[in-house]
Every structure is written in structure tokens, then in C-alpha cells.
Amino acid sequence: MRICFLLKVRPDRVEEYRGRHASVWPELQQALRETGRKNYSLFLRRDGVLVGYLEAEDFARCCAAMKQYSVNARWQAEMSPFFE
């Protein structure tokens, strides 16, 4: 299954967002792999439009499994202020 999603990064935080994703926590990367996400890519335009792409056998199962990882909650809490 191929998944594509769109988000909007606040224009005043685009560069900071890029910096954060230059060093995604290794334990988050591991959790993403363990929950079945493959070929996960993010594309960010200068105006803050973010396109995400990934592949998974069962995306709903991946999302449910990711909720079991505390690193996901920590990452989401840190990243949520970046989005409109």
C-alpha cells in the first residue's frame, strides 16, 4: 500500500523544521521500521507545504502499533508546534 499525505509547516519555522529532520532520533527511525513503514520520504517546499510518502502492508496497523512507542509521543509533542 502506498500512502501520501500533505501538511503545512508554519512559514516562519520552515528552516528550523528542516534542521530537526536532518537528525531524526535513531530510536524513532527504528520504531518506524519496526511498525512496518518503508520508503518513508518527506518533501518540503519553501512555502511550508509538506508532502509525505511511505509504503506499508497495512497502514492502519502501522499507526496503531506506533502508538505503543513512547518515542513517537515525544516526537509528536516536539513537532506539533511546527504545523498550522
Secondary structure as UniProt FT lines:
FT   STRAND          2..9
FT   HELIX           11..13
FT   HELIX           14..21
FT   TURN            22..23
FT   HELIX           26..34
FT   TURN            35..36
FT   STRAND          38..44
FT   TURN            46..47
FT   STRAND          49..55
FT   HELIX           59..66
FT   TURN            67..68
FT   HELIX           70..79
FT   HELIX           80..82
//
